[in-house]
Amino acid sequence: MNGVWLEVPPGSVFGILGPNGSGKTTLLSIILDVLKADVGNFLWFGEPSSHEQRKKIGSLLETPNFYHYLSAVNNLKITLSISGRGNMEMIDSVLEKVKLYERRNSRFSTYSLGMKQRLAIAAALLGDPKVLVLDEPTNGLDPVGIAEIRDLIIELSKKGHTIIMASHLLDEVEKVCTHVAILKKGTLLTTGDVNDVLVDDDLVEISADNLDALSNAINDYGHGIKITRDGNTLQLILPKGTAKLDDINNHCFSKGIVLNHLLFKKKRLEAKFFELTNN
Amino acid sequence: MLNILKTEWLKIKKYPAFWWVMGITALTYPGINFMFHRIFLQITSNENRAGKIVQALLGNPFALPEAWRTVAYFSSLFVFIPAIVVIMLITNEYTYKTNRQNIIDGWSRNDFMTGKFIDVLILSALITVLYALVALIIGLTNTTDATADKWHLAYYICLFALQSFSQLSLAFLVGFLVRKSFIALAIFSFYFIVLEPIAINILKYKFNSEVGHYFPLEISHRLLPRPAFFGKFDEKAYQATLAAVKPHIGYTLLLVALTWLFCFWLNKRRDL
């Protein structure tokens, strides 16, 4: 890591994005005392890090790490014993939440990858911690599982939990995160409110029966417009806050073109991500 | 501390391999001593002259108080069996990456190492209890002299405990450094059974050097001398062996302290 500075607002869902090898897991490993940083420091709850503070944080780092010969229940008893979060009844309830209750007495070694990931999420949720650190939480999950975890994160966020989440699934981050940081080769490229980071241009999608005529007509629109063709639509990129759909519609109509498609789109995280990381 | 002990118990109590190896240990310690006892009985029960000579020469190493020393010596040769448990308990943590999870969940690195220290301590205590029971049972069933001071050599229980803890601590160190169970087991067994004994004998007989007495396992191995009848073959050498016990208590304590200080120090510094 190189000079990374971040502040995670309480109650936010903070997404950490970056290509492979950008330092997402390294960053989370440092704040969880798994890796030692050469220099620099970090605070938890406004205080220097300590193992007592880690007990208040539900964490899933990289892979589900459990004793293979123990069942889900017995593994969670160890999590409970170390962290002091929750109680025996809560073990059943988190296992129900991640849909592992039926297999709670099976050995961890008999679980599929998705089930192992669910158990890791259950361990992080044990005791309803106010802060969660989730490194690629949907790894190994099927589409239904991914949607369930996404809903769970949104639900926890609504209840005021703070969630720090590393992911390379941009769609996932875009759907659940309130804040985002983008890393590349250990360097922080940008961070902030997800809308501030993602929206720096207005993107409007238009279409008509005759795309060539539409393209010629919209060229005269002005306002620093950039036009690209994408299949049967034209993508119009305008400076942030200048796209006015009724203006565009009127302009085209005055040129004799009737639009059959007009859509204002937020610039997608994927595009922004590629732009920032030069991929 | 109690919480660490409870957590370690949760890790161990449903670990089948632990109970298997403990079962093997529980069979081996009495088994090997009863086997040597049986051989001794076979030799000395001969009514011929040779049997009488052997009996006069050996005395009865399985009668109290001598049984404390005899059983300690034979039992100590098999410390590599509980060493398997020690190595498994630490290498498992690396194999399953649960050492990181324990830290992530809220243990300090010292808590983690304290847990392992407690494991080795308890295991040493368990095999010491096993040794003491075997020595007592064999000793009581073989003691015919009603005037014998049965508890005279009972301090061998402490020496056995110290030796076991020292050697199991070294097994732990190997597991802690190597991290892979089979490689750690192979290295420890090879060193314990082959390398160190050969190196000590080469140094002794070829180079006339006693530096081998200070090799990691030999330091504590010298806490438990051979049974007393060996003194009949070379009284001077046997007395020297007995005299070496006291200083080796100090060396062993020092080695144990250094071993664990190093483990705590390294665990605090290295990435998980």
Boltz contact constraints between the chains, C-beta under 6 A:
constraints:
  - contact:
      token1: [A, 32]
      token2: [B, 104]
      max_distance: 6.0
  - contact:
      token1: [A, 33]
      token2: [B, 103]
      max_distance: 6.0
  - contact:
      token1: [A, 34]
      token2: [B, 100]
      max_distance: 6.0
  - contact:
      token1: [A, 34]
      token2: [B, 272]
      max_distance: 6.0
  - contact:
      token1: [A, 35]
      token2: [B, 271]
      max_distance: 6.0
  - contact:
      token1: [A, 51]
      token2: [B, 106]
      max_distance: 6.0
  - contact:
      token1: [A, 51]
      token2: [B, 108]
      max_distance: 6.0
  - contact:
      token1: [A, 54]
      token2: [B, 106]
      max_distance: 6.0
  - contact:
      token1: [A, 55]
      token2: [B, 106]
      max_distance: 6.0
  - contact:
      token1: [A, 59]
      token2: [B, 104]
      max_distance: 6.0
  - contact:
      token1: [A, 61]
      token2: [B, 104]
      max_distance: 6.0
  - contact:
      token1: [A, 65]
      token2: [B, 97]
      max_distance: 6.0
  - contact:
      token1: [A, 65]
      token2: [B, 98]
      max_distance: 6.0
  - contact:
      token1: [A, 65]
      token2: [B, 101]
      max_distance: 6.0
  - contact:
      token1: [A, 67]
      token2: [B, 96]
      max_distance: 6.0
  - contact:
      token1: [A, 67]
      token2: [B, 98]
      max_distance: 6.0
  - contact:
      token1: [A, 68]
      token2: [B, 96]
      max_distance: 6.0
  - contact:
      token1: [A, 69]
      token2: [B, 15]
      max_distance: 6.0
  - contact:
      token1: [A, 70]
      token2: [B, 14]
      max_distance: 6.0
  - contact:
      token1: [A, 74]
      token2: [B, 14]
      max_distance: 6.0
  - contact:
      token1: [A, 77]
      token2: [B, 10]
      max_distance: 6.0
  - contact:
      token1: [A, 78]
      token2: [B, 10]
      max_distance: 6.0
  - contact:
      token1: [A, 79]
      token2: [B, 105]
      max_distance: 6.0
  - contact:
      token1: [A, 81]
      token2: [B, 6]
      max_distance: 6.0
  - contact:
      token1: [A, 81]
      token2: [B, 7]
      max_distance: 6.0
  - contact:
      token1: [A, 81]
      token2: [B, 10]
      max_distance: 6.0
  - contact:
      token1: [A, 82]
      token2: [B, 7]
      max_distance: 6.0
  - contact:
      token1: [A, 82]
      token2: [B, 102]
      max_distance: 6.0
  - contact:
      token1: [A, 82]
      token2: [B, 105]
      max_distance: 6.0
  - contact:
      token1: [A, 82]
      token2: [B, 106]
      max_distance: 6.0
  - contact:
      token1: [A, 82]
      token2: [B, 107]
      max_distance: 6.0
  - contact:
      token1: [A, 83]
      token2: [B, 105]
      max_distance: 6.0
  - contact:
      token1: [A, 83]
      token2: [B, 106]
      max_distance: 6.0
